[in-house]
Each structure stands twice: as structure tokens, then as C-alpha cells.
Amino acid sequence: MTTVEPLPTRARPKVLVIEDDLSVIQGLVTGLSRAGFDVTIAMDGEEGTRLALEAAHEVVVLDLMLPGRHGHQVLAAMSGRVSTPVIVLSARSELTSRLESFRLGAVDFVPKPFWIEEIVARLRARLALPDEVPHRCVLVGSVEVDLDARDARRDGASLGLTGHEFNVLAWLVERPGRAVSRRQLAEGALDEEGTPQDRTVDSHLSRVRRKLGDDAVHIKTVWGIGYRFDPEAR
């Protein structure tokens, strides 16, 4: 799986995604958030137009086949009123659709299906984002685990993990999909050895799960082995 390198936390460009397909929305929110973008969603053309005209976003990602108002109508409504660049993302990729999108002011057109890495690259190029050392952040549901700042946050508020609790969580999220034994966690995350390790690891994971709340679904117990971080769990 290709990894999208995140942006530094001091630069979180605001992206408005106007899209009605839930599976596409989920992929965009996950990928863009991991890459360091602040994402707002509108699921129909009317709401998308209203949010776009507020000019509170640095770029708009726009589907064409929308309920309420077609994507081309959204572009027409924005034309001459706001200067926010619009990247069209649509399965309607025939030449006439592309040309009409550009005529109405779109700066780019990406056909579906797409790679999230390409969307991230196009956004970075469009916003002329600096090429900096990436800040490592991983999403655990609605929780942002900042591996460099050593903090886990939901909606900007810290979950208040202790040092050992964060170590255990970080050890798991850096190894998505891999079963990690209690011994590995004890020695790698806690620097502990000896017989109490299983109980110690389980105690830390229990507190981590409690603080994650509903997002604890992403931390799976692997019976007889230990634990696994599942980023796609629901």
C-alpha cells in the first residue's frame, strides 16, 4: 500500500470536497486527512455552492453528478465571485465534460476512478506547498495520532494519554494490519522484560481503548498473540 506523506502540522490547508458517493467521501477524507489537509464535506450541489461561496477554503474538489445542483452549475455560481481553485473529480471524463469544466473556471480535472496519492500531489502542486520534512500523523478513526508531537487528539483536544499508553498505541499504528505480540509491545514500546509483561501491556491497552472510545474498534485483540491496528475497521 502506498503511503501518503503528511504535511507539517503548521500547514493544514482547508479543502472543500463536494461529493455524494459515500465510498469516495470516505477515501478522500481518510487520505487527505492523513496527508495533513483539513477537509469539509458537502453532499449535494446546493450545500456545496453555499460553502464554496463562503471562500473559507483554499481549494475545492468537485464532483459533477450531484443531487440538487450539477457540478457545472456550482462552477457557474462561483465564477466571478470567488477565486478558490476548483479541481473537478468525475466519472464523466469525456472531452465535452472536461472542456465545459475548464470553460466554467475549473483549474484541473481528474477522472474517476483515481488514486488518492494523485489527488494529494495535485493539491500540493496547486497550493504550491513547500517540500518539507513530513510530520508523521496517523488517523485512528476520528483520532489523530501525532507520532512526532507524541499526542493523540480528537477535534484538537488531547486524549491525555500517558507516556506508556502513547508508546503502546504508537507501536501498533506504525504497524497497520500486523499482529503484534504482548512481548513485542512490552519490549519495544515499554522497554520491559519479565513475567509481568502480559498484564502490564493489557492494562495499558485497556486504558488506551477507554480513552479512544468508539474509535477503539480499530485496535483488535488477536487471541493467543496480542493486538493489531486495523485502520479500516468500522
RODO-2510 file (C-alpha; in nm, 4 decimals, decimal comma):
residues 234
     n   res          X          Y          Z
     1     m     0,0000     0,0000     0,0000
     2     t     0,1329     0,3402    -0,0965
     3     t     0,1812     0,5788     0,1935
     4     v     0,0775     0,9415     0,1566
     5     e     0,3329     1,1514     0,3414
     6     p     0,1621     1,4044     0,5700
     7     l     0,2089     1,7790     0,5663
     8     p     0,3626     1,9615     0,8617
     9     t     0,1011     2,0357     1,1287
    10     r     0,1578     2,4103     1,0937
    11     a     0,0199     2,3888     0,7386
    12     r    -0,3262     2,2345     0,7224
    13     p    -0,4870     2,3726     0,4066
    14     k    -0,8665     2,3742     0,4104
    15     v    -1,0206     2,1618     0,1346
    16     l    -1,3904     2,1561     0,0486
    17     v    -1,4988     1,8238    -0,1046
    18     i    -1,8361     1,8342    -0,2839
    19     e    -1,9252     1,4700    -0,3452
    20     d    -2,2290     1,2466    -0,2849
    21     d    -2,0738     0,8991    -0,3087
    22     l    -2,0085     0,7784     0,0468
    23     s    -1,7309     0,5395    -0,0530
    24     v    -1,5492     0,8168    -0,2415
    25     i    -1,6018     1,0550     0,0509
    26     q    -1,4556     0,8064     0,2950
    27     g    -1,1471     0,7547     0,0797
    28     l    -1,0928     1,1264     0,0311
    29     v    -1,1428     1,2160     0,3978
    30     t    -0,9093     0,9416     0,5137
    31     g    -0,6384     1,0085     0,2544
    32     l    -0,6481     1,3884     0,2685
    33     s    -0,6629     1,3991     0,6473
    34     r    -0,3656     1,1657     0,6736
    35     a    -0,1809     1,3914     0,4312
    36     g    -0,2437     1,6899     0,6564
    37     f    -0,5432     1,8609     0,4965
    38     d    -0,8442     1,9958     0,6855
    39     v    -1,1437     1,8503     0,4995
    40     t    -1,5035     1,9792     0,4843
    41     i    -1,7730     1,7728     0,3093
    42     a    -2,0828     1,8802     0,1173
    43     m    -2,3008     1,6005    -0,0237
    44     d    -2,5146     1,7978    -0,2684
    45     g    -2,4736     2,0837    -0,5118
    46     e    -2,6785     2,3351    -0,3122
    47     e    -2,4800     2,2920     0,0095
    48     g    -2,1578     2,2742    -0,1885
    49     t    -2,2339     2,6053    -0,3596
    50     r    -2,3138     2,7746    -0,0290
    51     l    -1,9897     2,6574     0,1318
    52     a    -1,7832     2,7367    -0,1788
    53     l    -1,9136     3,0936    -0,1900
    54     e    -1,8036     3,1494     0,1698
    55     a    -1,4470     3,1382     0,0315
    56     a    -1,3289     2,9786     0,3555
    57     h    -1,1364     2,7048     0,1748
    58     e    -0,8124     2,7114    -0,0182
    59     v    -0,9256     2,4622    -0,2806
    60     v    -1,2451     2,2812    -0,3827
    61     v    -1,2656     1,9204    -0,5048
    62     l    -1,5885     1,8944    -0,7031
    63     d    -1,7881     1,6032    -0,8412
    64     l    -2,0144     1,6769    -1,1378
    65     m    -2,3093     1,4382    -1,0967
    66     l    -2,4540     1,5849    -0,7776
    67     p    -2,8065     1,5968    -0,6340
    68     g    -2,9627     1,9394    -0,6090
    69     r    -2,7276     2,1179    -0,8456
    70     h    -2,4941     1,9838    -1,1145
    71     g    -2,1226     2,0427    -1,0690
    72     h    -2,1159     2,2715    -1,3716
    73     q    -2,3849     2,4838    -1,2050
    74     v    -2,1678     2,5041    -0,8938
    75     l    -1,8779     2,6247    -1,1074
    76     a    -2,1006     2,8806    -1,2788
    77     a    -2,2206     3,0102    -0,9405
    78     m    -1,8601     3,0511    -0,8238
    79     s    -1,7409     3,2200    -1,1419
    80     g    -1,6551     3,5852    -1,0850
    81     r    -1,7496     3,5697    -0,7168
    82     v    -1,4700     3,3715    -0,5523
    83     s    -1,1192     3,2863    -0,6684
    84     t    -1,0938     2,9489    -0,4938
    85     p    -0,9352     2,6970    -0,7365
    86     v    -1,1596     2,4030    -0,8247
    87     i    -1,0391     2,0545    -0,9139
    88     v    -1,3147     1,8533    -1,0819
    89     l    -1,3268     1,4849    -0,9868
    90     s    -1,5748     1,2946    -1,2008
    91     a    -1,6561     0,9735    -1,3840
    92     r    -1,7891     1,1939    -1,6659
    93     s    -1,4482     1,2257    -1,8261
    94     e    -1,5427     1,2677    -2,1925
    95     l    -1,3865     1,5636    -2,3740
    96     t    -1,7016     1,7768    -2,3778
    97     s    -1,7371     1,7454    -1,9994
    98     r    -1,3727     1,8353    -1,9453
    99     l    -1,3874     2,1358    -2,1775
   100     e    -1,7055     2,2657    -2,0172
   101     s    -1,5492     2,2321    -1,6724
   102     f    -1,2469     2,4356    -1,7796
   103     r    -1,4674     2,6926    -1,9561
   104     l    -1,6538     2,7462    -1,6311
   105     g    -1,3343     2,8016    -1,4336
   106     a    -1,2020     2,4647    -1,3140
   107     v    -0,8229     2,4541    -1,2858
   108     d    -0,7882     2,0764    -1,3105
   109     f    -0,9880     1,7651    -1,4000
   110     v    -0,9251     1,4172    -1,2543
   111     p    -1,1291     1,1234    -1,3891
   112     k    -1,2699     0,8535    -1,1632
   113     p    -1,1501     0,6060    -1,0536
   114     f    -0,8492     0,7814    -0,9082
   115     w    -0,5509     0,7307    -0,6787
   116     i    -0,5631     0,9340    -0,3574
   117     e    -0,1873     0,9861    -0,3923
   118     e    -0,2504     1,1684    -0,7204
   119     i    -0,5154     1,3921    -0,5625
   120     v    -0,2746     1,4796    -0,2798
   121     a     0,0029     1,5535    -0,5305
   122     r    -0,2240     1,7763    -0,7401
   123     l    -0,3444     1,9658    -0,4341
   124     r     0,0103     2,0200    -0,3155
   125     a     0,1173     2,1414    -0,6582
   126     r    -0,1848     2,3693    -0,6924
   127     l    -0,1295     2,5249    -0,3484
   128     a     0,2492     2,5459    -0,4003
   129     l     0,3063     2,3760    -0,0670
   130     p     0,6700     2,3662     0,0454
   131     d     0,8654     2,0445     0,0257
   132     e     0,9355     1,9926     0,3946
   133     v     1,0204     1,7037     0,6209
   134     p     0,6863     1,5316     0,6768
   135     h     0,5167     1,5400     1,0151
   136     r     0,4062     1,1886     1,0980
   137     c     0,0371     1,1627     1,1805
   138     v    -0,1913     0,8596     1,1639
   139     l    -0,5706     0,8588     1,1874
   140     v    -0,7350     0,6112     1,4232
   141     g    -1,0954     0,6719     1,3322
   142     s    -1,1593     1,0319     1,4373
   143     v    -0,8422     1,0446     1,6481
   144     e    -0,5225     1,1956     1,5062
   145     v    -0,2154     1,0228     1,6483
   146     d     0,0760     1,2659     1,6135
   147     l     0,3842     1,0473     1,6274
   148     d     0,6261     1,3408     1,6371
   149     a     0,4462     1,5510     1,8978
   150     r     0,3618     1,2320     2,0915
   151     d    -0,0022     1,3208     2,1351
   152     a    -0,3401     1,1779     2,0362
   153     r    -0,6136     1,4324     1,9631
   154     r    -0,9810     1,4314     1,8734
   155     d    -1,1127     1,7582     1,7288
   156     g    -0,7954     1,9274     1,8503
   157     a    -0,8367     1,8142     2,2121
   158     s    -0,5739     1,5830     2,3591
   159     l    -0,6904     1,2435     2,4875
   160     g    -0,4420     1,2737     2,7733
   161     l    -0,2530     0,9500     2,7102
   162     t     0,0313     0,8765     2,9479
   163     g     0,3782     0,8157     2,8061
   164     h     0,3417     0,4374     2,8210
   165     e    -0,0119     0,4458     2,6823
   166     f     0,1058     0,6537     2,3873
   167     n     0,4033     0,4214     2,3300
   168     v     0,1755     0,1188     2,3059
   169     l    -0,0688     0,2941     2,0705
   170     a     0,2131     0,4298     1,8517
   171     w     0,3797     0,0876     1,8271
   172     l     0,0549    -0,0545     1,6894
   173     v    -0,0390     0,2249     1,4471
   174     e     0,3075     0,2216     1,2927
   175     r     0,2464    -0,1441     1,2004
   176     p    -0,1025    -0,1464     1,0426
   177     g    -0,2506    -0,4874     0,9781
   178     r     0,0270    -0,6736     1,1644
   179     a    -0,0392    -0,8882     1,4691
   180     v     0,1931    -0,7666     1,7449
   181     s     0,2612    -0,9921     2,0413
   182     r     0,2447    -0,8750     2,4015
   183     r     0,6153    -0,9486     2,4339
   184     q     0,6938    -0,7254     2,1352
   185     l     0,4863    -0,4474     2,2869
   186     a     0,6437    -0,4885     2,6283
   187     e     0,9975    -0,4859     2,4964
   188     g     0,9532    -0,2391     2,2098
   189     a     0,7003     0,0071     2,3490
   190     l     0,7544    -0,0249     2,7225
   191     d     1,1155    -0,1438     2,7420
   192     e     1,0075    -0,4082     2,9894
   193     e     1,1024    -0,7715     3,0270
   194     g     0,9911    -1,0492     3,2569
   195     t     0,6710    -1,2266     3,3540
   196     p     0,4527    -0,9227     3,4406
   197     q     0,4676    -0,8025     3,0812
   198     d     0,1369    -0,9517     2,9569
   199     r    -0,0608    -0,7999     3,2417
   200     t     0,1173    -0,4657     3,2021
   201     v     0,0513    -0,4475     2,8270
   202     d    -0,3143    -0,5457     2,8704
   203     s    -0,3559    -0,2812     3,1395
   204     h    -0,2135    -0,0076     2,9156
   205     l    -0,4248    -0,1197     2,6170
   206     s    -0,7378    -0,1242     2,8308
   207     r    -0,6830     0,2402     2,9264
   208     v    -0,5961     0,3354     2,5680
   209     r    -0,9187     0,1776     2,4434
   210     r    -1,1206     0,3572     2,7093
   211     k    -0,9755     0,6921     2,6022
   212     l    -1,0287     0,6154     2,2317
   213     g    -1,3979     0,5496     2,2975
   214     d    -1,5808     0,4370     1,9821
   215     d    -1,2530     0,4575     1,7866
   216     a    -1,1168     0,1694     1,9939
   217     v    -1,2748    -0,0552     1,7290
   218     h    -0,9518    -0,0060     1,5311
   219     i    -0,7452    -0,1847     1,7996
   220     k    -0,8179    -0,5541     1,7593
   221     t    -0,7342    -0,8333     2,0017
   222     v    -0,5561    -1,1246     1,8315
   223     w    -0,6342    -1,4124     2,0608
   224     g    -0,3322    -1,6038     2,1789
   225     i    -0,0932    -1,3467     2,0320
   226     g    -0,1608    -0,9849     2,1229
   227     y    -0,3081    -0,6944     1,9274
   228     r    -0,3424    -0,5458     1,5777
   229     f    -0,4195    -0,1985     1,4440
   230     d    -0,6884    -0,2174     1,1734
   231     p    -0,7234     0,1261     1,0040
   232     e    -1,0256     0,0104     0,8001
   233     a    -1,2313    -0,1289     1,0902
   234     r    -1,5849     0,0001     1,1440
***
